[in-house]
């Protein structure tokens, strides 16, 4: 069974079993987060760092 996680910004479902390059991963404040695209990753990082 495929496990899913959600994008931190838009709640898009992401398969946690996909290739690790198919999902955007960013470390923000020492924690790794998963995103559906770089735009969501950038938005989340800006929000958390300010």
OpenMM code with the backbone's topology and positions (N, CA, C; nanometers):
from openmm import Vec3, app, unit

residues = "UNK UNK UNK UNK UNK UNK UNK UNK UNK UNK UNK UNK UNK UNK UNK UNK UNK UNK UNK UNK UNK UNK UNK UNK UNK UNK UNK UNK UNK UNK UNK UNK UNK UNK UNK UNK UNK UNK UNK UNK UNK UNK UNK UNK UNK UNK UNK UNK UNK UNK".split()
positions = [
    Vec3(0.0846, -0.1184, 0.0000),
    Vec3(0.0000, 0.0000, 0.0000),
    Vec3(0.0892, 0.1249, 0.0000),
    Vec3(0.0558, 0.2206, -0.0828),
    Vec3(0.1316, 0.3444, -0.0930),
    Vec3(0.0999, 0.4357, 0.0245),
    Vec3(0.2042, 0.4898, 0.0862),
    Vec3(0.1863, 0.5856, 0.1949),
    Vec3(0.1981, 0.7255, 0.1372),
    Vec3(0.1188, 0.8172, 0.1903),
    Vec3(0.1208, 0.9549, 0.1428),
    Vec3(0.1526, 1.0497, 0.2567),
    Vec3(0.2184, 1.1578, 0.2207),
    Vec3(0.2385, 1.2715, 0.3100),
    Vec3(0.1795, 1.3904, 0.2369),
    Vec3(0.1670, 1.5047, 0.3042),
    Vec3(0.1086, 1.6225, 0.2394),
    Vec3(0.2088, 1.7354, 0.2316),
    Vec3(0.1974, 1.8125, 0.1240),
    Vec3(0.2768, 1.9343, 0.1086),
    Vec3(0.2465, 2.0258, 0.2273),
    Vec3(0.3505, 2.0865, 0.2846),
    Vec3(0.3335, 2.1742, 0.4007),
    Vec3(0.2511, 2.2991, 0.3704),
    Vec3(0.2404, 2.3387, 0.2433),
    Vec3(0.1726, 2.4633, 0.2080),
    Vec3(0.0324, 2.4389, 0.1531),
    Vec3(0.0212, 2.3569, 0.0487),
    Vec3(-0.1076, 2.3436, -0.0201),
    Vec3(-0.1797, 2.2117, 0.0089),
    Vec3(-0.1214, 2.1270, 0.0925),
    Vec3(-0.1795, 1.9976, 0.1315),
    Vec3(-0.1949, 1.8985, 0.0173),
    Vec3(-0.1219, 1.9180, -0.0924),
    Vec3(-0.1208, 1.8213, -0.2031),
    Vec3(-0.0633, 1.6896, -0.1519),
    Vec3(-0.1287, 1.5789, -0.1853),
    Vec3(-0.0795, 1.4482, -0.1430),
    Vec3(0.0453, 1.4110, -0.2221),
    Vec3(0.1477, 1.3640, -0.1501),
    Vec3(0.2739, 1.3234, -0.2101),
    Vec3(0.3035, 1.1808, -0.1671),
    Vec3(0.3400, 1.0977, -0.2599),
    Vec3(0.3739, 0.9604, -0.2265),
    Vec3(0.5072, 0.9577, -0.1552),
    Vec3(0.5111, 0.8993, -0.0373),
    Vec3(0.6363, 0.8904, 0.0375),
    Vec3(0.7237, 0.7777, -0.0153),
    Vec3(0.6716, 0.6979, -0.1084),
    Vec3(0.7462, 0.5859, -0.1643),
    Vec3(0.8050, 0.6163, -0.3014),
    Vec3(0.7814, 0.7368, -0.3538),
    Vec3(0.8365, 0.7768, -0.4828),
    Vec3(0.9870, 0.7946, -0.4736),
    Vec3(1.0458, 0.8110, -0.5873),
    Vec3(1.1856, 0.8499, -0.5952),
    Vec3(1.2067, 0.9762, -0.5115),
    Vec3(1.3144, 0.9821, -0.4374),
    Vec3(1.3369, 1.0969, -0.3491),
    Vec3(1.3529, 1.2277, -0.4257),
    Vec3(1.3771, 1.2207, -0.5569),
    Vec3(1.3905, 1.3425, -0.6359),
    Vec3(1.2559, 1.3922, -0.6896),
    Vec3(1.1486, 1.3170, -0.6694),
    Vec3(1.0173, 1.3532, -0.7224),
    Vec3(0.9450, 1.4525, -0.6328),
    Vec3(0.9985, 1.4756, -0.5146),
    Vec3(0.9372, 1.5658, -0.4181),
    Vec3(1.0432, 1.6671, -0.3759),
    Vec3(1.0025, 1.7899, -0.3554),
    Vec3(1.0950, 1.8934, -0.3096),
    Vec3(1.1130, 1.8783, -0.1588),
    Vec3(1.2369, 1.8647, -0.1162),
    Vec3(1.2687, 1.8535, 0.0261),
    Vec3(1.3515, 1.9744, 0.0663),
    Vec3(1.3129, 2.0369, 0.1775),
    Vec3(1.3877, 2.1519, 0.2273),
    Vec3(1.4023, 2.1391, 0.3790),
    Vec3(1.5137, 2.1840, 0.4301),
    Vec3(1.5348, 2.1909, 0.5742),
    Vec3(1.5085, 2.3356, 0.6161),
    Vec3(1.4130, 2.3520, 0.7066),
    Vec3(1.3758, 2.4835, 0.7571),
    Vec3(1.3843, 2.4766, 0.9092),
    Vec3(1.4641, 2.5640, 0.9659),
    Vec3(1.4839, 2.5668, 1.1118),
    Vec3(1.5231, 2.4300, 1.1666),
    Vec3(1.6088, 2.3580, 1.0937),
    Vec3(1.6610, 2.2298, 1.1393),
    Vec3(1.5712, 2.1095, 1.1168),
    Vec3(1.4546, 2.1264, 1.0550),
    Vec3(1.3626, 2.0160, 1.0294),
    Vec3(1.3393, 2.0008, 0.8800),
    Vec3(1.3371, 1.8739, 0.8324),
    Vec3(1.3108, 1.8492, 0.6907),
    Vec3(1.1606, 1.8508, 0.6645),
    Vec3(1.1208, 1.9197, 0.5578),
    Vec3(0.9809, 1.9282, 0.5178),
    Vec3(0.9699, 1.8873, 0.3711),
    Vec3(0.8540, 1.8358, 0.3315),
    Vec3(0.8283, 1.7934, 0.1938),
    Vec3(0.7274, 1.8865, 0.1283),
    Vec3(0.7511, 1.9147, 0.0000),
    Vec3(0.6645, 2.0053, -0.0743),
    Vec3(0.6367, 1.9489, -0.2127),
    Vec3(0.5266, 1.9915, -0.2741),
    Vec3(0.4895, 1.9437, -0.4076),
    Vec3(0.5684, 2.0152, -0.5167),
    Vec3(0.6170, 2.1364, -0.4876),
    Vec3(0.6905, 2.2135, -0.5880),
    Vec3(0.7812, 2.3149, -0.5186),
    Vec3(0.8741, 2.3703, -0.5925),
    Vec3(0.9680, 2.4657, -0.5335),
    Vec3(0.8983, 2.5951, -0.4907),
    Vec3(0.7899, 2.6331, -0.5574),
    Vec3(0.7166, 2.7541, -0.5187),
    Vec3(0.6598, 2.7395, -0.3769),
    Vec3(0.6015, 2.6245, -0.3465),
    Vec3(0.5483, 2.6001, -0.2116),
    Vec3(0.6626, 2.5961, -0.1099),
    Vec3(0.7745, 2.5344, -0.1470),
    Vec3(0.8897, 2.5265, -0.0575),
    Vec3(0.9414, 2.6664, -0.0253),
    Vec3(0.9534, 2.7498, -0.1265),
    Vec3(1.0015, 2.8859, -0.1057),
    Vec3(0.9046, 2.9667, -0.0200),
    Vec3(0.7764, 2.9511, -0.0439),
    Vec3(0.6736, 3.0234, 0.0329),
    Vec3(0.6794, 2.9842, 0.1810),
    Vec3(0.6910, 2.8538, 0.2068),
    Vec3(0.6968, 2.8048, 0.3441),
    Vec3(0.8231, 2.8548, 0.4146),
    Vec3(0.9369, 2.8471, 0.3446),
    Vec3(1.0637, 2.8901, 0.4039),
    Vec3(1.0594, 3.0384, 0.4400),
    Vec3(1.0069, 3.1213, 0.3505),
    Vec3(0.9950, 3.2655, 0.3790),
    Vec3(0.9072, 3.2904, 0.5019),
    Vec3(0.7963, 3.2191, 0.5082),
    Vec3(0.7000, 3.2363, 0.6186),
    Vec3(0.7624, 3.1979, 0.7524),
    Vec3(0.8391, 3.0887, 0.7544),
    Vec3(0.8962, 3.0375, 0.8799),
    Vec3(1.0221, 3.1109, 0.9245),
    Vec3(1.0942, 3.1710, 0.8321),
    Vec3(1.2199, 3.2355, 0.8683),
    Vec3(1.2022, 3.3805, 0.9107),
    Vec3(1.0846, 3.4376, 0.8902),
    Vec3(1.0634, 3.5784, 0.9273),
    Vec3(0.9657, 3.5916, 1.0395),
] * unit.nanometer
topology = app.Topology()
chain = topology.addChain("A")
for resn in residues:
    res = topology.addResidue(resn, chain)
    for name in ("N", "CA", "C"):
        topology.addAtom(name, app.Element.getBySymbol(name[0]), res)
